[in-house]
Amino acid sequence: MSTNGVLLGDRVTLGDFCWIQGTSYLSDPGDSLVIHSNVYIGPYAVIGFHGRVEIGSNTAIGANLQLSAQSHDIDAVEDIAQKTVPSRGIVIGSECWIGNGVKILDGVEVGDNVVIGAGAVVNKSIPCGAIAVGIPARVVKRRNLV
């Protein structure tokens, strides 16, 4: 469930057992999920959004992706599962290549032409043309883009 819907461009592939959830509970729907054209997302992806999620065109994403565009008030004493805080959302640019098992957390912007190595946990934004790896993900190199 979401307030602004789920929009898929042309030639979007969602692998087997992909799970998309626009909210954790019905009384507070998420914003929106927008996946532009020519995007491949591998099997077993989990896309949870309270904030807006956008994935740019011509992006390839491996299996077991986890996008979490939502958070919780960790200082809550009671009903922690029901205490969401305003979510900032996630933006993944165009022409990106994201490896298997990558986790991208709320508030992250991934620039265009970025490569993220398998298993990375992205908790900070990654600039255009970067190659990022690790836990937490860090930029290790810039791509040679013509």
NORKAKA-V484411 format. One record per pair of residues at least 4 apart in sequence whose C-alpha atoms are under 7 Angstrom apart, sorted by the first residue. I is the first residue (numbers start at 1). GAP is how many residues later the second one is. Records with the same first field share a line. If there is no record, write none. Layout:
# NORKAKA-V484411
I->GAP ; GAP
This chain:
# NORKAKA-V484411
1->20 ; 21 ; 22 ; 28 ; 29
2->20 ; 21 ; 27 ; 28 ; 29 ; 30
3->26 ; 27 ; 28 ; 29
4->27 ; 28
5->27 ; 28
6->26 ; 27 ; 28
7->26 ; 27 ; 28
8->4 ; 26 ; 27 ; 28
9->26 ; 27 ; 28
10->27 ; 28
11->26 ; 27 ; 28
12->25 ; 26 ; 27 ; 28
13->26 ; 27 ; 28
14->4 ; 26 ; 27 ; 28 ; 29
15->26 ; 27 ; 28 ; 29
16->27 ; 28
17->26 ; 27
18->25 ; 26 ; 27 ; 28
19->26 ; 27 ; 28
20->26 ; 27 ; 28
21->26 ; 27 ; 28
22->7 ; 8 ; 26 ; 27 ; 28
23->5 ; 6 ; 7 ; 25 ; 26 ; 27
29->21
30->19 ; 20 ; 21
31->19 ; 20 ; 21
32->20 ; 21
33->19 ; 20 ; 21
34->19 ; 20 ; 21
35->19 ; 20 ; 21
36->19 ; 20 ; 21
37->20 ; 21
38->19 ; 20 ; 21
39->18 ; 19 ; 20 ; 21
40->19 ; 20 ; 21
41->19 ; 20 ; 21
42->19 ; 20 ; 21 ; 22
43->20 ; 21
44->19 ; 20
45->18 ; 19 ; 20 ; 21
46->19 ; 20 ; 21
47->19 ; 20 ; 21
48->19 ; 20 ; 21
49->4 ; 19 ; 20 ; 21
50->19 ; 20 ; 37
51->18 ; 19 ; 36 ; 37 ; 38
52->37 ; 38
53->16 ; 36 ; 37 ; 38
54->36 ; 37 ; 38
55->36 ; 37 ; 38
56->36 ; 37 ; 38
57->37 ; 38
58->36 ; 37
59->35 ; 36 ; 37 ; 38
60->36 ; 37 ; 38
61->36 ; 37 ; 38
62->36 ; 37 ; 38
63->37 ; 38
64->36 ; 37
65->35 ; 36 ; 37 ; 38
66->36 ; 37 ; 38
67->36 ; 37 ; 38
68->36 ; 37 ; 38
69->18 ; 19 ; 20 ; 21 ; 36 ; 37
70->17 ; 36
71->13 ; 14 ; 16
72->8 ; 11 ; 12 ; 13
73->7 ; 10 ; 11 ; 12
74->6
76->4 ; 7
79->4
87->19
88->18 ; 19
89->17 ; 18
90->16 ; 17 ; 18 ; 19
91->17 ; 18 ; 19
92->17 ; 18 ; 19
93->17 ; 18 ; 19
94->18 ; 19
95->17 ; 18
96->16 ; 17 ; 18 ; 19
97->17 ; 18 ; 19
98->17 ; 18 ; 19
99->17 ; 18 ; 19
100->18 ; 19
101->17 ; 18
102->16 ; 17 ; 18 ; 19
103->17 ; 18 ; 19
104->4 ; 17 ; 18 ; 19
105->17 ; 18
108->15 ; 16 ; 17
109->16 ; 17
110->4 ; 15 ; 16 ; 17
111->15 ; 16 ; 17
112->16 ; 17
113->15 ; 16
114->14 ; 15 ; 16 ; 17
115->15 ; 16 ; 17
116->4 ; 15 ; 16 ; 17
117->15 ; 16
120->13 ; 14 ; 15 ; 16 ; 17
121->13 ; 14 ; 15 ; 16
122->14 ; 15
123->13
126->4
129->13 ; 14
130->9 ; 11 ; 12 ; 13
131->8 ; 9 ; 10 ; 11 ; 12
132->5 ; 6 ; 7 ; 8
133->4 ; 5 ; 6
134->4
